[in-house]
Amino acid sequence: MAATPIVLVDGSSYLYRAFHALPPLTTSSGQPTGAVKGVLSMLKRLIKDYPDSPMAVVFDAKGKTFRDELFEQYKAQRPPMPDDLRSQVEPLYACIRALGLPLLCVEGVEADDVIGTLARHATEAGRDAVISTGDKDMAQLVNSHITLVNTMKDETLDAEGVKAKFGLPPELIIDYLALMGDKVDNIPGVPGVGEKTALGLLQGMGGGLDTIYADLDRVATLDFRGAKSLPKKLDEHREMAYLSYQLATIKTDCELPVGLDDLDIAHPDREALKRLYTELEFKAWLSELLSGKDEGVDDVERGAGVAGTAAAGNLDPEAPTVSVAACKNHLILTQAELDEWLARLGACEAFCFDLETNSLNYMDAEIVGVGLALEPGEAAYVPLAHDYLDVPEQLDRASVLAALKPLLEDPCRGKIGQNLKYDISVLANYDIQVRGPLTDTMLESYVLNSTATRHDMDSLALKYLGQKTVSFEEIAGKGAKQLTFNQIDFEQAVPYACEDVDVTLRLHCELRPRIEAEGRLAEVLDSIERPLIPVLSRIERTGVAIDAVRLHAQSQELEARIAELETRAFELAGREFNLGSPKQLGEILFEEQKIPVIKKTPKGAPSTAEAVLEELALDYPLPKVIMEHRGLAKLKSTYTDKLPRLVNKRTGRLHTSYHQAVAATGRLSSSDPNLQNIPIRTEEGRKIRQAFIARPGYRIVAADYSQIELRIMAHLSADEGLLSAFAEGRDIHAATAAEVFGVPLEKVSGEQRRSAKAINFGLIYGMSAWGLSKQLRIERSQAQTYIDRYFDRYPGVARYMDRIRAQAAEDGYVETVYGRRLYLPEIRAQNHARRQAAERTAINAPMQGTAADIIKRAMIAVDAWLQESAFDACMVMQVHDELVFEVGEGQVDEFIDEVKVRMQAAAELSVPLIVEAESGVNWDEAH
């Protein structure tokens, strides 16, 4: 059996789907290209998903087929191909050939028949094949070797999948189609027999047409509506039923110009693609091609977007097409115009606003203008600080902001925005504290489906509105010469700013109803994500103090150690080489030192990725040195060298940016600097934490949830052993060691506890016996024994894992305790490795996501308490399951007691939620 499946693409199905599903797209000369773009996007996705698979793209040939001879009216009701589609066929064929894919059109038969024949050949040869199509007729071809993939719906159907979807096994699909007919193809079927009746007949009789017609009297006894009158109908239309059966049957014995061995993986003709992409004005793909980045990944999947396009892989099929010209733009230059809009804002319950600034750094950004919108289709822009030549007279910034301040600070008036936290932080620099119900479309999209798309406005407009927005780079340029918004002329600034608020408001109108229709997502949005916006803004603006002198000293220490490791690496390699070059490192490891190749890159070269080196480091000295060198070099460049440069000159403190809409599971991430990745288990990492200090007269307090994910596992699995261990306050790792190794709790050794800790955390992350054996450096069979004992002692955990895998496969998503969803598009993937990865995520995501929800709930509660309390304290950081505070020295002990109570009250689980808190002069000392 082939290592990778053959991929057979139903090109005709793709062509019509792309044409009807996507917004129109034309070149500057008026040549339609939308269907070409859509089909190529789907093909690129398939090439990405099946990089080593032989592939063929099959289209219907011109002219009649044998089915027309059987039945004159076959497909007679189909309208002729639209001219806008017909003109795209030849360019599409040329692009497919340029991608290096075999393209098949066989006269006298349909694309289905060509695919059916190739599928039969694959089955007879014992080879797996994937048929990529949206046509239900293809379900009849599914067997143990043949699977259907629908890229538009991200659906994969094997034999069980067909049965689950249609209620019938693949071998009865033809009978199903024959009985109910097909209006699209004008297959007559049996009059009066629809989908439900056909399904009831086949399920009730336990067989197809032959079984039914062999015992028509029994049909009348079946238990569904209309069964009694069916025998007569079936008898009268017997001939039509069998004719329909012939018409619906896909031929699998066509004479083809190629065989399976003639199919090949994609070998693109770059020059031909360059010419075609230029002619068709596929600018992003052309850019990727010229830069060597075209690896079959669609530009929209990368979040780049192409002017006037929406690729099938990322466009919501139900999204409306929105015209940019549909928005009426107002430029506000006079006090009278501003007063009119202020009156309208004062009369509304909520409004959308967006700041245009001269920087992405919320601490330094100055407001250049304000965009406003009250209803979709109308927006206004108030310029405040544009400074190019011949600028029209602008309103005074201070006066305008003073007029907007009561509206922005009104706690009863809703505010709608995209990435609203940034605007709130910038306005705080102008002494405006934004209040009121806050609605962020970025968070609405994130809560609706965290993995469906990126959550920036351009990506959301493309996905949910079918609209290509104007990117900032299009009006400001790129790189060192990029203009800031205050340098953009009104002709470009006004439509850009108005589009921002109009699209944001449209997105809210589109996304909010979807959220309310899905489970408890509205609760997640309204009780967790939205209230967290001002909390994070306060933490960011407060910042944290660092000791730059200490960091500089550590940089020097790291530099010396890095140099020593480089010398040691040269000694082990027997020559000097560039430690940062994967090619040179690969030559030394795998060619010169003959170390076994564990994994290869997509291009076939031996991989020197971190995970590979980490495994090799267990047995070989050079990879171990390389790993240590890489780790220290990263610490130096990312933290000890960089942190002092990030200190804000005005505040003298470090101000990170927290991101609510990045991590799929709901966890917060941070950037500039990334506080989540500072190591805690290494000496070097702890030294970096020592540089995070409290200002004079204050102490750092770190409050951390203890083993929160294991506690959540106990809650979700309801395993009696875990529940009792946590309820009794036992050391969970020692308790697990006692169970797994069969020793009394008091006699558990340190080594046994460490092994049990690896088992506890490894299993909730879906670690296999192979992974555990590598981590503990034991035989795989021994690791499997440990895992078996674990599940034997904690059977509730095993049941939970089985249950959540099955539930994820059925629903396509998993949920946290609070209803947050994580969608798993590959949970039904035919590819075993990808499906297993999705299953591991299904097991862990409810725990990690619930932990994220709990820490967010805690932050909201603690922040509200701090705003009202007399404590001289502020929240300065959030890292994983930990909150970090700066607290007045005389209040530390009382503060710790109070904050622990509030953090522990953030969730009600079936086991105690424990918070450990300590204080110190720096972050490391507070642990």
N, C-alpha and C positions, 0 to 999 in steps of 0.2 A: 504494500500500500504506500502511496506517495506520502512524503512527510507533510506536504502542504496541499490543500484542496485545489482543484481546478475551479476557476471562477467563470461562470457563463452569464453574461449580462444581456438582459432583455432590452436592447437599445430602443426598440419601438415604444415600449412602455415608458421608458425614461423620457423619450422625446416629447410625448404628449403631456406627461406629468409636469415636466419642466416648463413647457409652453403655457399651460393653464395655471400653474401654481405660483409663478413668479411675476413680479411687475414687469412691464415692457422695458426693453433696453435696446437702444439703437446706437450706431456709430454716428459721428458728426455728419456723415453723408446720408444718413437715414436708413442704413442697412440694419434690419432687426438681428439681434444677437442674443436675446434673452434665453431662448431654448438651448442654444449652443453653450452658453455660459452655465446654465443649470445642469445639463448633461455632463459637461466636463467636470463640474464641481463634484458630482456624484461619482464619476469615474476616478477622480483624484482621491476621493475618500476611500474607494475600494482598493486602489493601489496602495494607499497608506495602510489599510487594515490587513491586506493580504500581499505584503511586499514581495514574497518569493513564489507567488502562485502563477501558474500559466493561466492566461485569460483570453477570452474571445468576446467580442461585442457583436450581437446579432440583430439585424434589422429585417423587416418585411421587404421582400423584393416587389418591384412594380408588376402589375398585371394580375390576372386571375389565378386562383389556386384550385386544387382538386375539390375543395369544399363548394366552390361555386358551381361545379358540375353536378355535385350531389343535390344542391338546393339553390335554385336561382336567386332566392331572396336573401341568401346569406350576406350579412353586413350591408344589406341594401339600404337600411335606414341611416347608415352612417353618413354624415355630411362630408363633402370633399375637404381635403386638407386645406386649412386657411393659407392664403397667399403668404402672410407674414411668417408662417411656419415652413412652407414649402421652400422659401428662399434661404432657409437656414440649414437644409439637409446637406447640401454639398459642402459648405464650410465645416459643418460638424464632422462629416466623414473625413475630410482632410485633416482636421485636428486629431481625430482618433488614430488615423494612420501615423501622424507625426508623433503621437505619444508612443508609438511602437506596439500598438495593440492590433491583433488580427481582427478584421472586420468582415462579417459574413452576410451576404444577401443571396439566397438560393431561390431561383425561379420555380414557380409551381407549388411552393409550400410557404408556410408562414414562419416567422421567427420562432414561434413556440415549437414548431416541428423540428427545426434545426437544433434548438436547445434540447428537446426531448431525445433526439437521436444521439447527441453527444453525451447526454446524461446516461442513456442506456449503455453506451460504449464504456463510460467510466465505471458503471456498476458492474458490468461483465468483467472489466479488468481489475475489479477490487479496489478502485480508486475513489476517493471522496470528491464530491463536487458541490459547489455552492452556486445556486441560481439566484441572481440578483434581479428582482422583479417586484412589481406591485400588482401583478395579475393573479387573481385567485385560481384561475384555471390550472396554473402551474402546480398547485398543491397535489394534483394527481401523480406527479412525478416523484414525490418524496418517498424515500425508503431509507434503509440503514446507511446508505452512502450519499444520498442526495438531501440537501437542506436548502430552504428558501431564506433569502435575506431581503428585507424591505428597508432600504436606507432612509426613505422619507419618514417612516414610522419607527425606525430603529428597532425593527422586529425580526426575529429569527425563528423559523419554524422547522423543527424536525418532525418525525412521525407523531410523537406525542403532542407537539405543538399544534399540528394540523387538527388532531382530534379535539384538543382543548378549544381551538378557535371555531371549528365548524361543527363539532359534535359528531364527526365521522372520521374514520381512518382514511388515509390517502387512497386506498383501493376502491372507495365508494364515492369519491369526488365526481367522477365522470357520471355515474348514475344520478347523483345529486343535481348536476348541471342539466342532465337530460330531462329530468322530471320538471324542474322549475323553469328551464329555458334561460336565455340570456338576452335581455333587450338590447344591450350594446352591440352584440354580434348578430342579433336577430335570429337566434336559435329558438325555435318555437316552443319546445317543451310540451307538456300536457296542459291544455287549458284548465284553469281553475286550480292548478297546483303551484303554490308559492313556496318560499323558503321554509316556513314552519311545517307545511304539509309534507314537503319532500323529506324534511328531516324526520318527521314523525313516521313516515312510511318506511324509510330505510332503517331507522332504529328499531321500529316495531317488528319489521319482517326479518331483521338480522341479515339482510343481503341486498343485492342490487336488483336490476330490472328482471333478470331471469328468475330470481327467487320470488319476486312480486307476481310476475305473470304466471308462474307455475302454481300459484295458490291464491287467486284473486278473491275467493270466498273468505279467506282469512282476513283480508284487508278490512272488511266491514266490521270485524270484531275489535279492531285496534282502538285504543283509548285516546282519541283526540277528536276535536270538532270536525265534522264533515266526513268522517271515515266511512259511514254507512253508504254514502252516495258515490264514493270513489271507485269501486269496482267497475261500475258502468262507464265512467269517464275514462278510466284506464283502458278498458276493453275497446272503446270507440276510437281511442287515439294511440293504439298500440304501435302502429306503423310510424306515427309522428314521434313517439317516444324513442324508438330505436334509431330513427333518422337523427334525432337530436343527440343521441348517444354517439353516433358516428361523427357528427359535426363537432362535438365537444371533446372527442378523443384526440389527444396530441399524438402525431405520428412519431414513432421512434425507430423507423427503418428507412429514413430518407437517404438517397445517394448524395454524399457530400464531397466537395472538392478538397476537404482537409480531414485529417484524423486527429485524435488526441495528441499524438506526438508532434503534430505541426503547431500546436499552441505553445506560446512562450510568455515569459514575463515581459513587462514593459521595457522597451529599449528606445527611449525618446530620440528623435531626430531634432537636435537643438536648433539647427539652422532653419528647418522647416517650421518649428514652433515659433521661433523668433519672427519669421515673416508673417505667419498667421496671426499671432498675438498683436503684431503691429497693425495689420489690416483690420482686425476685429476690435482694436482699441481696448484690449484687455491689459490695461496699464500696469496693474499690480503684478499680474502673472509675468508680464514682460520684464518688470523690474526684478522679480525673483529669479527669472531665468538668467538675466544678465549678471546678477550677483551670485549665481550658483546656489541659491537657497530653495530652488523648486524641488521639493521632495514629495510632491503629491499631496501636500497639505493645502487646503483651500484658503484663500486670503481672508475670507470672512471668518473661518475657524480661528485664524490667528488674531482676529479682531481688527484687521486693517481696514476693511471696507474698500469698495471700488465705486467711483462716482457713478451714480445711477443704477447700481446693481444690488441684487439681494440673492445670495447663493442658497441653494436648496438645503445644504447641510445645517444652516443656522436660521433660516426664515421660518417663522411660525406660519403654517399653511393657512391658518384662519386670520392672519393679520391683514387689515385693510391696507390698500395702497393710498398713501397720503401725499398730496402735492404740496411742495414747499410754497408755491404761490397761493395756497389756500389761506395763508396767514396775512392779516392786515397789520402792517407795521406802522407804529407812530414814533416819531422823533420829538422828544420834549425839550424845547429850548427856551420857552418863556414861562414866567411865573403863572400866567393864566392857564397854560396847558397843564402845568404841574398841579395847580389847584383843582382842575377838573378831575384829574386822575386820583388825587388825594381824596376827593369827595367820593369817588367810586369805590376806592379802597375802604373808606370808612363805613360804607354801606354794605359791605360784603362780610360773610362769615369766615372766608378763607381766601387767600390769594397766593399766587406763585411769584417768587422773586429769585433773582440770580445776580450775584455781583460779578462785574468784570474788573479784574485787578491787574497789577503789573508783576505779580510773582505767584508761584505755587506754594511758597513758604508762608503759612498762615501767620507767623509771627512778624514778618517783615512786609507783607503785601499791603499796598495802598489801593484804595478803591478808585477805579477809573470811571465807572458808570454802573447804573443799576437797571436791570431788566425787570419788567412787571407784566403779569398776565392775570386776568380774572376769569376768562372763559376761553376754550379752544378756538383758535382762528383769529385772535386779536391779541397783540402784544405791544408794549411800549418800551423805549429805551431812553434813559435819562443820562446823557453824557456829563461827566463831572470834572474830568482831568485829562482830556486829550490834548496833546501838546505839539501836533504837527503844524506846518505852515498853513496859513489861511483858514484857521479853525474858526467856525462860527462862534458867536458869543455863547458861552455855556453858563448854566446856573451855578451858583456858589455851592461847593461841596458841603461845607459845614451847614449851610442853611437847609439844603435838601435833606441831609441826614437828620437834622434836628426836626424837620417836618415829618420824616418817616419814623422817627424813634417811637412815638406813642403807639403807632400801629404795630411796629415790630415787637414792642414790649408788652402789648396787650395780651394777657394770659388767656383770654377767651377767643381770640381770633386765630384761626388756623394758618400755618405757614407751610407752603409746599415748595420743595426744591430737589435738586439732584446733588448728592454729596453735601447735604445741608450743614454738616459739622464744620466744613471749611468756611462757609459764609458766616456761621455763628461766631467762629473764632476770629475772623477778620473784623466783624462788626464790634466785637468786644474791645478791640484796640481803639475804637472810636467811642467807647463808653456806651455802647448799645447792647443791652442784655436781651437777646431774642427769647421770647416766651410764647406760650400757647401750644396747642396741639401741633406737633411737628410731624410732617409727612415727607419722607425721603424716597423718591422713586428708585434710587439705587438699592435701598433696603427692601422696597416692595418686590423688586425683581429677585433679589437675593433670597428672600423668604419664600417666594413662590417656587423657585427652583434654583438652587445655588450652583448647579452644574450645567444649566442649559446654555449659558452664554456668559461672556464678560458683562459686568454691570455698569460700565461707563455709558454715558448718554448715547454716543454714536452707535454702539452695539445694540442697545435697547431699542433705539428708534428703528434700526434695521430689522430686528427680530419681531417686535411687537406692533410696529406701525407700518412696516414695509417702506420706510423712508430713509434715504441716504442723506445724512446731515452734512453740513459744511464743517470740516475739521479745522482746528486752529492752525495747523500747518498750511492749509490751503490759503489762508489770508495773511499769515505771519511769516511763512517760510520755515526753514529748519536750521538746526545747528547753531554755530556761533553768530551767524547773521540774522537769526530769528528776531523779529520785532516783538516788543511788548505791546500790550493792548492799547496803551496810551499813545502809541505811534501808528495805530491803524486808522485810516481815514474813514469818515462817516459812511461813505458809499458802501464799504465792506463791514464796518463795525455794527451799523444798525441792523441789517438783516441777520447777521451772525448772532447778536445779543438777543434779538427778538425771537429767533428760532430756538435759542436755548430755553427760554421760558415757555414758549408755546409748546415745544415738543415735550418738555417736562410735564406740563399740565395734561397734555394728551396721554402721556404714559400713565400718569396717575389714574385718569379716567378709564384706561384700558386694564391696568394691573389690579386695582383695588377690587373690582367685582370678581376677578379670577381668584384672588386670595380668599375672599369670603366664601367662595364656592368649594374650597378645598379643606376639608377636615378642620383642624384647629389652627391653621396658619394665621388667621387674623389675630388670634390670641397671642401667638408668638410675636407677631409684628407690634401689636399694640401694648403688650405688657412687658416685653423684653427689649426689642430692638429700638423702637422709637424713644422710649424714656432714657435709653442709654446715650443718645446723641449728646445732650448737654453735659452729661457726666464725663464722657470722654473728652469733650472740648475743654472742660475745666482741668482735667488731669494733664492734658497736653500743654495748656497755657501755663500751668503751674511749673511744670518741668522738674528737673532734679539736678542737684549740684554734683559736680565731679572734681576730683583731684587731678589736675592736668600734670602736675610735677610727678606724681606717682606713676601715671600712665607713660610719661616720657621715659622714666627709669626702666619701666617694664619693657618698653619698646627696645631699649638698648640690650636688655638681658635676652630678649627673644632673638634679636639680630645675631647675637653671639652664638646662641644655641642653634639657630638655623644654619649658620656657617659651619658649625661642627657637624651637623647632620649631612650637609652637602659633601663635606670632605669624606665622611664615613660612607656615603652612597657611592662616591667615586672609587673608594677602596674596594667595596663589595662588587662593583661593576667591572673593575679592572681597567677603567678608563674614565675620562671626564665626559659628561654629556649634559644636555639641558633637561633638568628635572621636571620642567613644565611642558616638555614635548611628549605627547602620547606616542608619537611615531618612534622617537629615539628610545623611549622607555620600553616600548613593545619589542623593539629589536633586541635590546639587552636581555629582557626577561625571557622571551619566548624563542628567540633564535640563538642567542649566545649562551644563555644559562639553561636553555631547554626546559624551562618551567612549563607545566601543562597549561594549555589554553582552556580556560573555564567558560568564557563567553566571547562572542564576536560582535562587532559593530554591524549596523545594517549594511555597510559596504563590504563586510566580510573580513575586516582586519581584527586581530585579537584585541579585545577590550582591555583598557587599563583604567576603567571607571573606578570610583571609590569603593563600590560594593565588591568589585572583583579583587582589588588590592587588599581590602579588609579580610577577605577570605584567604588570600595567598599569604598574608602577614602572619597567619597562625602557624605556618610551616616553613616560611622562607624569610631570611633576614633582610634582603634588599626591599621587598615590598613593605615590610614593617617600618624601615627607615623612611621610605618615601611617604608613607601615611603620616608619620610623625612630623616630617618636614612640611607636608601640605597643611596639616592642622595648625602648626605654629605660624606658618606664613599667612594663613587666613586670619588668625587671631590678630596678628600684627597689623595687617592692612585694613581689616574691618573695624578693629576696636582700638588698640593702643595708639596707632598712628592717627586714626580718623576721628575718634571721639572729641579730642580737644578742638579740632577744627570745626565741629558742629555746635560748639557753645555759642549761644546767642549773645551778641555784643551788648544789647540793651539790658538783658536780664542777668547775664552771667551764668545761665543755667542751660542744661541740655533739654531740648524739646523734641520728643519723638512724634510720629504720626501713627495713630492706631487705626486699623482698617477693619470694619465690620463685615465687608462684603468680599472677602478674598478666600479664606479657608472654607472648604465645602461643608465641613461639619458644624460650623457655627463658631469656631474658636476665633478669637481676635488675633490679628497679626500686627506687626509694627515695622516701620521703616525709618531710616535716617535719624537715629540708628535702629537696627533690628534688635530689640531687647530680648526677644524670645530665644535667640540662639547662643547666648553667652553660656559656655559650659559651666556646670556646677560641680562635676565630679573630678575635674582635673585641677591641679595646683595652679596652672596658668589661668584657667577660667575664674577660679576663686580670687586670684590677684586682681583681675579686671573688676570683679564685684567689690573689692576693697576700695576701688577708686570712686564708687558711688557713695557719696557722703551726705551727712546732714549739715545744714548751715549752723553757725555758732548758736549755742543755746538750745539746740534740738537734737533729737535722736532718730535714727531710722528704726521703724518697726516693720517687720515682715510677718504677715499672717498667711498661713498656707493650709489648704485642705489636705488632710491626711488620707492617702490611699483612696482618693475619691472615686476613681474609676472601678476599683475592686468593690467598693461599697455599692456603687451603682449596679455592678454585675450581680451582687448578692440580691439587690432589690428586684432587678429585672428577672433573674432566674428563679427567685424564691427558693433557692437551695437551702435545705435545713442546716447542713453543715456550715455553710458560709454565714447564714443568718445568726446561728448560735455563737460562732467564733467572734463576730463583730459585736453582738449583743453583750457578750461576756468580757469584752475588751481585751481579748487575747491577741497576741502578736500573730497576725494572719499568715505571715511567711513561715514562722515557726510552727504554727498549727498545720499548715499545708505540708511542711517537711515531716512532721510527726505522722500525718496520714499517708504520705507517699512512700516514706522510707520505713514505716512500721516501727517507729521508736517512740518511747514516752516523750511528752512535750518537754520535760525538764532535761532530757538527755540529747536534744537536738544540737548538733554541732554547728559552728559558724559556716562551714562549707555546705552542710545540708541546708541551712537557712538560705544561703546565697543561691543554691540550686533551685530551691522552692520559689524564691522570688522570681527567678528567670521563668519558671513554669507558670506562676500566677500571671505575670504580665505578658509573657509570650503567648499564652493560650487566648487571652482576650484580644490579642492582635492577630489571631489566626495562625500562629506559628506552627509549622509542621514538625514532625519528628526529626526530619533532616535538619531544619533550622535550629531546633533545640540541641541536637547533637553537636552542631558546629559551635553554638554558643557555650555549651558546657564542656566541649572537647571530649565527648564520650561517643561510644558506638551508637549508630542509628537504632539498633535493636534495643539498646538500653534506654535511649530517649523515648522510644515508643512504649516501653514498659512503664516508664514514669508517667507518660501521658495517660495510658490505660488505667493506671492506679488512681491518678487524679480524678478521672471521670467516674471511676468506680466509687471513690469516696465522696465525690460531688456530682451525683447523677443529675441534679437539677440544672447544672451548668450545661451538661451534654444535651439535655432536652431543650434548653433555651436555644442553644446553637443550632440544633436541627430545626426547631420551630422558626427561628428568625430567617434561616436560609430559605426555607420553603415559603414563608410569607413574603420575603423580598422577591423571590422568583415569580410569585403570583401577582403582587402589587406593583413591582418595579421600583419600590422605594422602602425605606425603613423610617421609623419615627423615634424621636426622643421622648422622654417622660412627659414633656410639655407640648408635644405635637409638632416639633420642628421636623421637616422631612429632608431626607437625603435620597435623591433619585440615583438609581444604579443602572445606567443604560446597558451595561454589559453583563447583567445578572443572568441573562438568557443567551449569552454569546455561545456560538458553537465552539469557538476556540477554547480549549480546556483551561489554558493558563489565564486567559483574560476572565473567564467565568469564575475561576477560583479566586482571582484577585478581587472580583466584585463580591464574592461570598465572604471573603475575609473582611472587606469593608462593611458588609451588612452586619457582621457580628460586632465589630468595634464601634461603628458610627453611633449607635444609640447610646453607648457609654460615653464616648468622647463628646458627642453633641450634648448630652444631658449635663456633663461636667461643664461645658461651655455655657449652657443656659444657667446653671446654678451660680457660676462666678459672676455672670452678668447681672443676675437678680441680686446677688450680694452687693455688687458695686452700686446698683441703683438704691438699695436700701441704706447702705453705709453713707453714700453721698447725701441722701436726704437727711439723715441723722446729723452729719457734720454741718450741714447748712443751718441747722437749728440749735445745735449743741453749743456749750461753752468751751469745748475743747479747743486748744490752740493746735490744730492738727489739719493736715491736708493729705489727700491721696496723691502719690507722685508716680506710681508705676503699677502696671498689671502684667504679670508674666505667668503664662500657663494657669496654674491653680493657685496663684499667689497674688496678694495685694500688698503693696509697699507704701508706707506712710512716713511723713515727717512730722514728729510730735514734740511739743515742748517738753523739756527735760523733767519738769516737776509733775507731769501728768501721765508719764509712760505706763506705769503699772495699772492705773485705773483705766486708761485708754485700752490697753490690751484686753482686760476683762470685758469691757463693753463691746469692742469690735468682734471678739470671738462669739459673743452671744448673738450678735446680728448676722454674722456670716453663717453660723450654724443654723439660724432660723430661715435661711434662704431657700431651704427645701425640706419637705417632709418625706423621708424615705423609710423603708421598713427596717433600716439599721441606723445607728447613731451617726450623725454627720459631725466629724471632729475637726477642729481647727487648731493648729499649733502656731503660736506666735512668740517671737523673741524680739529683743531690741539690741542696738549697738550703734557705734559711731559711724559704721558703714554697713553696706548691704550684706557683705559676707559675714560680718560679726553678728548680724541679726538672724542668722540661721542656726 
